[in-house]
Amino acid sequence: MGRGPSIEARKNAQDAMRGKIFTKIIREISVAARAGGGDPAGNPRLRAAIDKGLDVNMSKDVIERAIKKATGELEGVTYEEIRYEGYGAGGVAVIVDCLTDNRVRTVADVRHAFGKFGGNLGTEGSVAFMFRKLGVLSYAPGADEERITEAAIEAGADDVVVYPEDGAIDVLTSPEAFVQVKAAMDAAGLPPGFAEITMRADNDTAVEGEAAEQVQKLLRWLEDMDDVQNVYSNAAGLG
């Protein structure tokens, strides 16, 4: 029988993944602080980014340093927000949100990824109209539907979706109300298992076979790129 990866190799892989997550969150904190100021109380986007950092055990020192660099108290790198839109195999719509210090490098890398896996980069607005931006608070199967629904309505959420397949629950909010609703759910003793502001497609595009494999590879490739913060698609049937 072949041997699996060593403990050291697994640890190195975990450290590398943790490093990537940290890098993405630090960039988000930087852009949020530069755009809306370094006080999370008056900057919901920064508050959400800080919460994301704390959720993955990022130290408060690292977070504070990122904010200070962004607001000019410390010397730092300036990141630019760029969105790319395109189509993957099977006509799947894909949105790629990036934070970069080198636009030329990033667009070349994103275009290469689409071409490599049977897709093509589109123009601005070519697929964004198919998606809407919203806050999502996710609860695992077995969570108390009645309590969550009652608390979510009280907190100002837009909708509560219960998935019949397994009983998992999503609380949906506007992006503006996300921080407020999450804080209220935490205060009610109902912290979500996962919470984020994301983009969801109005309608899904089903893919199967080779097209599904190509789309899956494209999405993974994009998500693994340093300059990419988030990848959204309307693909269904990826398994």
Secondary structure as a PSIPRED ss2 file (coil, helix, strand):
# PSIPRED VFORMAT (PSIPRED V4.0)

   1 M C   1.000  0.000  0.000
   2 G C   1.000  0.000  0.000
   3 R C   1.000  0.000  0.000
   4 G C   1.000  0.000  0.000
   5 P C   1.000  0.000  0.000
   6 S C   1.000  0.000  0.000
   7 I H   0.000  1.000  0.000
   8 E H   0.000  1.000  0.000
   9 A H   0.000  1.000  0.000
  10 R H   0.000  1.000  0.000
  11 K H   0.000  1.000  0.000
  12 N H   0.000  1.000  0.000
  13 A H   0.000  1.000  0.000
  14 Q H   0.000  1.000  0.000
  15 D H   0.000  1.000  0.000
  16 A H   0.000  1.000  0.000
  17 M H   0.000  1.000  0.000
  18 R H   0.000  1.000  0.000
  19 G H   0.000  1.000  0.000
  20 K H   0.000  1.000  0.000
  21 I H   0.000  1.000  0.000
  22 F H   0.000  1.000  0.000
  23 T H   0.000  1.000  0.000
  24 K H   0.000  1.000  0.000
  25 I H   0.000  1.000  0.000
  26 I H   0.000  1.000  0.000
  27 R H   0.000  1.000  0.000
  28 E H   0.000  1.000  0.000
  29 I H   0.000  1.000  0.000
  30 S H   0.000  1.000  0.000
  31 V H   0.000  1.000  0.000
  32 A H   0.000  1.000  0.000
  33 A H   0.000  1.000  0.000
  34 R H   0.000  1.000  0.000
  35 A H   0.000  1.000  0.000
  36 G H   0.000  1.000  0.000
  37 G C   1.000  0.000  0.000
  38 G C   1.000  0.000  0.000
  39 D C   1.000  0.000  0.000
  40 P H   0.000  1.000  0.000
  41 A H   0.000  1.000  0.000
  42 G H   0.000  1.000  0.000
  43 N C   1.000  0.000  0.000
  44 P H   0.000  1.000  0.000
  45 R H   0.000  1.000  0.000
  46 L H   0.000  1.000  0.000
  47 R H   0.000  1.000  0.000
  48 A H   0.000  1.000  0.000
  49 A H   0.000  1.000  0.000
  50 I H   0.000  1.000  0.000
  51 D H   0.000  1.000  0.000
  52 K H   0.000  1.000  0.000
  53 G H   0.000  1.000  0.000
  54 L H   0.000  1.000  0.000
  55 D H   0.000  1.000  0.000
  56 V C   1.000  0.000  0.000
  57 N C   1.000  0.000  0.000
  58 M C   1.000  0.000  0.000
  59 S C   1.000  0.000  0.000
  60 K H   0.000  1.000  0.000
  61 D H   0.000  1.000  0.000
  62 V H   0.000  1.000  0.000
  63 I H   0.000  1.000  0.000
  64 E H   0.000  1.000  0.000
  65 R H   0.000  1.000  0.000
  66 A H   0.000  1.000  0.000
  67 I H   0.000  1.000  0.000
  68 K H   0.000  1.000  0.000
  69 K H   0.000  1.000  0.000
  70 A H   0.000  1.000  0.000
  71 T C   1.000  0.000  0.000
  72 G C   1.000  0.000  0.000
  73 E C   1.000  0.000  0.000
  74 L C   1.000  0.000  0.000
  75 E C   1.000  0.000  0.000
  76 G C   1.000  0.000  0.000
  77 V C   1.000  0.000  0.000
  78 T C   1.000  0.000  0.000
  79 Y C   1.000  0.000  0.000
  80 E E   0.000  0.000  1.000
  81 E E   0.000  0.000  1.000
  82 I E   0.000  0.000  1.000
  83 R E   0.000  0.000  1.000
  84 Y E   0.000  0.000  1.000
  85 E E   0.000  0.000  1.000
  86 G E   0.000  0.000  1.000
  87 Y E   0.000  0.000  1.000
  88 G C   1.000  0.000  0.000
  89 A H   0.000  1.000  0.000
  90 G H   0.000  1.000  0.000
  91 G H   0.000  1.000  0.000
  92 V C   1.000  0.000  0.000
  93 A E   0.000  0.000  1.000
  94 V E   0.000  0.000  1.000
  95 I E   0.000  0.000  1.000
  96 V E   0.000  0.000  1.000
  97 D E   0.000  0.000  1.000
  98 C E   0.000  0.000  1.000
  99 L E   0.000  0.000  1.000
 100 T E   0.000  0.000  1.000
 101 D C   1.000  0.000  0.000
 102 N C   1.000  0.000  0.000
 103 R H   0.000  1.000  0.000
 104 V H   0.000  1.000  0.000
 105 R H   0.000  1.000  0.000
 106 T H   0.000  1.000  0.000
 107 V H   0.000  1.000  0.000
 108 A H   0.000  1.000  0.000
 109 D H   0.000  1.000  0.000
 110 V H   0.000  1.000  0.000
 111 R H   0.000  1.000  0.000
 112 H H   0.000  1.000  0.000
 113 A H   0.000  1.000  0.000
 114 F H   0.000  1.000  0.000
 115 G H   0.000  1.000  0.000
 116 K H   0.000  1.000  0.000
 117 F C   1.000  0.000  0.000
 118 G C   1.000  0.000  0.000
 119 G C   1.000  0.000  0.000
 120 N E   0.000  0.000  1.000
 121 L E   0.000  0.000  1.000
 122 G C   1.000  0.000  0.000
 123 T C   1.000  0.000  0.000
 124 E C   1.000  0.000  0.000
 125 G C   1.000  0.000  0.000
 126 S C   1.000  0.000  0.000
 127 V C   1.000  0.000  0.000
 128 A H   0.000  1.000  0.000
 129 F H   0.000  1.000  0.000
 130 M H   0.000  1.000  0.000
 131 F E   0.000  0.000  1.000
 132 R E   0.000  0.000  1.000
 133 K E   0.000  0.000  1.000
 134 L E   0.000  0.000  1.000
 135 G E   0.000  0.000  1.000
 136 V E   0.000  0.000  1.000
 137 L E   0.000  0.000  1.000
 138 S E   0.000  0.000  1.000
 139 Y E   0.000  0.000  1.000
 140 A C   1.000  0.000  0.000
 141 P C   1.000  0.000  0.000
 142 G C   1.000  0.000  0.000
 143 A C   1.000  0.000  0.000
 144 D C   1.000  0.000  0.000
 145 E H   0.000  1.000  0.000
 146 E H   0.000  1.000  0.000
 147 R H   0.000  1.000  0.000
 148 I H   0.000  1.000  0.000
 149 T H   0.000  1.000  0.000
 150 E H   0.000  1.000  0.000
 151 A H   0.000  1.000  0.000
 152 A H   0.000  1.000  0.000
 153 I H   0.000  1.000  0.000
 154 E H   0.000  1.000  0.000
 155 A H   0.000  1.000  0.000
 156 G C   1.000  0.000  0.000
 157 A C   1.000  0.000  0.000
 158 D C   1.000  0.000  0.000
 159 D E   0.000  0.000  1.000
 160 V E   0.000  0.000  1.000
 161 V E   0.000  0.000  1.000
 162 V E   0.000  0.000  1.000
 163 Y C   1.000  0.000  0.000
 164 P C   1.000  0.000  0.000
 165 E C   1.000  0.000  0.000
 166 D C   1.000  0.000  0.000
 167 G C   1.000  0.000  0.000
 168 A C   1.000  0.000  0.000
 169 I E   0.000  0.000  1.000
 170 D E   0.000  0.000  1.000
 171 V E   0.000  0.000  1.000
 172 L E   0.000  0.000  1.000
 173 T E   0.000  0.000  1.000
 174 S C   1.000  0.000  0.000
 175 P C   1.000  0.000  0.000
 176 E C   1.000  0.000  0.000
 177 A C   1.000  0.000  0.000
 178 F H   0.000  1.000  0.000
 179 V H   0.000  1.000  0.000
 180 Q H   0.000  1.000  0.000
 181 V H   0.000  1.000  0.000
 182 K H   0.000  1.000  0.000
 183 A H   0.000  1.000  0.000
 184 A H   0.000  1.000  0.000
 185 M H   0.000  1.000  0.000
 186 D H   0.000  1.000  0.000
 187 A H   0.000  1.000  0.000
 188 A C   1.000  0.000  0.000
 189 G C   1.000  0.000  0.000
 190 L C   1.000  0.000  0.000
 191 P C   1.000  0.000  0.000
 192 P C   1.000  0.000  0.000
 193 G C   1.000  0.000  0.000
 194 F E   0.000  0.000  1.000
 195 A E   0.000  0.000  1.000
 196 E E   0.000  0.000  1.000
 197 I E   0.000  0.000  1.000
 198 T E   0.000  0.000  1.000
 199 M E   0.000  0.000  1.000
 200 R E   0.000  0.000  1.000
 201 A E   0.000  0.000  1.000
 202 D C   1.000  0.000  0.000
 203 N C   1.000  0.000  0.000
 204 D C   1.000  0.000  0.000
 205 T E   0.000  0.000  1.000
 206 A E   0.000  0.000  1.000
 207 V C   1.000  0.000  0.000
 208 E C   1.000  0.000  0.000
 209 G H   0.000  1.000  0.000
 210 E H   0.000  1.000  0.000
 211 A H   0.000  1.000  0.000
 212 A H   0.000  1.000  0.000
 213 E H   0.000  1.000  0.000
 214 Q H   0.000  1.000  0.000
 215 V H   0.000  1.000  0.000
 216 Q H   0.000  1.000  0.000
 217 K H   0.000  1.000  0.000
 218 L H   0.000  1.000  0.000
 219 L H   0.000  1.000  0.000
 220 R H   0.000  1.000  0.000
 221 W H   0.000  1.000  0.000
 222 L H   0.000  1.000  0.000
 223 E H   0.000  1.000  0.000
 224 D H   0.000  1.000  0.000
 225 M C   1.000  0.000  0.000
 226 D C   1.000  0.000  0.000
 227 D C   1.000  0.000  0.000
 228 V E   0.000  0.000  1.000
 229 Q E   0.000  0.000  1.000
 230 N E   0.000  0.000  1.000
 231 V E   0.000  0.000  1.000
 232 Y E   0.000  0.000  1.000
 233 S E   0.000  0.000  1.000
 234 N C   1.000  0.000  0.000
 235 A E   0.000  0.000  1.000
 236 A E   0.000  0.000  1.000
 237 G C   1.000  0.000  0.000
 238 L C   1.000  0.000  0.000
 239 G C   1.000  0.000  0.000
